[in-house]
Amino acid sequence: MLTIDGKEVDFKKGATVLEVAVDNGIYIPTLCAYSGLLPFGACRLCLVKIENMRGFPPACTTPAAKGMKITTNDPELNKLRKNVLELILSEHPHSCIICDQKELCSHYHICPTKTGHVTGCAFCPNKDRCELKQVTEYLGVKEIRFPFTYKNLPLEREDPFFDRDYNLCVLCGRCVRVCQEIRGIGAISLTKRGHDTKVGTAFGKSHLDGGCQFCGACVDACPTGALSARGSKWHGVPDKETTTTCALCSVGCSLKLETKWDKIMAVRPDTEGPANQGQACVRGRFAIPALVNSANRLKYPLVRRNGRLVPVTWDEATELAAVKLGKYLPEETAFLASPCLTNEAAYLLQKFARICIGTNNIDTASFFSGTVIESQIKRSGMGAGTGTIEDIAKSGWIIIIGDDLLASHPVLTVKVNQARKQGAAVSLIGSEREINSRLVDFCISVEPSGYFPLLSGILKIIVENGGFDKKFVAGQCNDFDKLKSSLKKIDIKTIAGACGISRDLIEKLASTIISSGRGSILYGPKILECDDPGQIIDLLFNILLLSGNAEGLIPLRDEANSQGVGDMGALPNFLPGYQYIADKDSLAVFENSWSAKLPGKPGLSYPEILNSAVKGSIKVLYVTGGGIPREISTEGLDFLVLHDIYPSPLFETADIVFPAAAFTEEEGTITSLERRVQPLHAGVNPVGISMPDWKIICKIAEKMNAKGFEFSNASEVFDEICRVNPLISGHGIWDLKLKDKFTLTPVKKTARSKKSMLYEKSFWHYRGIDLTEKVSDLKILHGKIAGG
Amino acid sequence: MKNTIKDIIKPYQGEKGSLIPILQAVQEKTGFISEDAVSTIALSLNMSEHEIYGVATFYTQFRYTKPGDHMVKVCLGTACHVRGGEQLLNRTENILNIKPGQTTPDSAFSLERVACMGCCALAPVIVVDDKIYPNVTSPKVEKIISKYSSPDEKE
């Protein structure tokens, strides 16, 4: 209990005076306090009076205590704050802030020029959301008694994505702290001191050379126009803001699309996003406008006539597709569901394949999904990982294996960083980038072929030292003895030699796992380069179980909706909700709810479909965006249907191309790697006459006179999904319903499995499009990351 | 170079708050804080090089360029300032053709401005290496500098 402005209020232990004030709806002006960051006390605007305390303590750094009597606003405080603000403004161009004519500004809005330096009133890129202006208005500062000093620093524009004009910087340190404390990168810092203080890099290096990941967190934190996103700095206030989910990777960040004139002009992370909490990465923050606004987007349905693709109407194109698809036998037709489809589109695609064509030849177009889903079903009964993103932050230990997390899922590193701050030991198995070594405790550089020996070595030490969670293993795990005996033959010394690391390191790793309680394991697509990827997942799950916990296994899927497309049953052997097709009962349930006859024989998997397409046993291929490996020839096909948002390599052979809407233009849902079903909301209309994927499928089904595709909007489709799919009941994380008993899988030597096709490294893709080809600045950054 | 720095860091390994002693030791051994040194320290302390640079530049004691053979310090403490230290500094800058904190291209001299050498009775003073020159006047600056110039340069 304390008193603030005469009001008696309760407070949480550890809260600062500023936090107590904010919680109780009291505004205290501040520039340097920022949610999620530690108190800093740089701007001195939040000075308050506290009875029996000397002077004027800053609210942001003073911990609230019992019985405090706080005054946040009186003439004396305001006078002090005004003086402080005047000093800040004496070094910040302020003609736009202190101007008695500023109310008239919008009437005489002049066209802002794109000159670099901000000196006059109309030239600040941040003039519409300036925090300095808000504070000035609150304090009522009308003139500044001190002479104005322009710092005259050069404008920094040589790095991709954002510009820096430190003449506008007020040295609140928010950018530096957000980079250091939240992102864990520390690509900038406050250099020098006194008048010469400036946010900068070591020896004035460029951000690109200094390890910046261009996540844009600093731009979002900046209260002034010092940092501004280059693509959108002159666009001003958006017409509309739409909260949607990012579909450029599988983390499921919530983003705000800012639109003007029906174009996406900027994207900012949503502070309420359950997965990202106000954070984003370079793709979500900067790449989306260039990706979806390009003039090369497909706008009209195209049909091949006399060897050339020509634009036609929807009626014509769908009619042709319906006729052609109806001509072939079910077993000659196959569907590839892009892992970027919405749940609605994936659901309808598999329904279409099963009802209208009568085939189960449908699979998610990703090698990673196939292998992962199989092993996951073996482990947990469902094709999903067992962990959530929140689990990562709470972990006592974390293993990241087979992915460069910082490049592939940057927002997850925020959670890893959070866990690490609370004492979690983080091990990275795989990548050699120097910057990674700062983000983790153990950086173990091992090729994928070394994953198996390394993990079995860790397992052996855990089992033999006996430090594992015996209660959990005895109560909830089967086959411990089998596992133990299978580990007997393993020799740590040979293993250390095989992976080229020291025995000490393996032992250290094992002992941190044993001693740090609950953990998380994040595994990425590089495990596909191992001899037996399934067994790697088995080993990882064993390690997790021995630490006394089944939750926490997280697949780092590459594409946005790999999870959802599988959940929706776009798989050759599963109906929606991972119900076996071979199981007569579940087939009957779906036949009943769809009132149609369904094929009972499992279909071909993704690699099998591709192989059969080459051999000629598949004659019709229906591809919904997403590339297929370059070495696969589609020339043997009779008919190729394509959904795409850009012209792609498959254009040379496609017979019909349907223009699809990008994720920023459609309604629907996608499911992230933590099984969280999240909504997509359209920020703008689809370009040209393109349509969301689910609508295209409905249109073709309509032409084929099929029943069960009469939907007028995406939420009707989602309602049907909730009805028929036992996993999905609405938005949010769907319940995995883990069993009470788990099986520890014994380790066995595996023969090298035959690989039909190599996993194609997908790094920054959307629907098979290489993002770096569409966003030139991204290419520069990619080159930097790939080149070391 | 890298190895010397590694040797310097060794005793401090894993100690929190050891950055400044390390920086001081590096400067003492190698004369300045190089880019290489910062990145080596960064790796071993698990910090970003920018953070280290930020800490180092806060203190005026660290230098980032290789110092010259002779260090010329011009005092601008209160007493020296009153007795014309500013003019001495200007004169020295003109003779050496460098600004404070810089080194001549031939690496012969580095120039620094300091605030009080603790011998205000002798103001204004110039200190070259460890020798203090008292009651310096503008014409004297040239003489003092020329004492340290190498013989072939004089001709």
Interface residues (C-beta under 8 A of the other chain):
Chain A: V176 Q180 I185 G186 A187 I188 S189 L190 T191 K192 R193 G200 T201 A202 F203 G210 G211 E434 S437 R438
Chain B: E35 V38 A42 L43 N46 M47 S48 E49 H50 E51 I52 Y53 G54 T57 F58 Y64
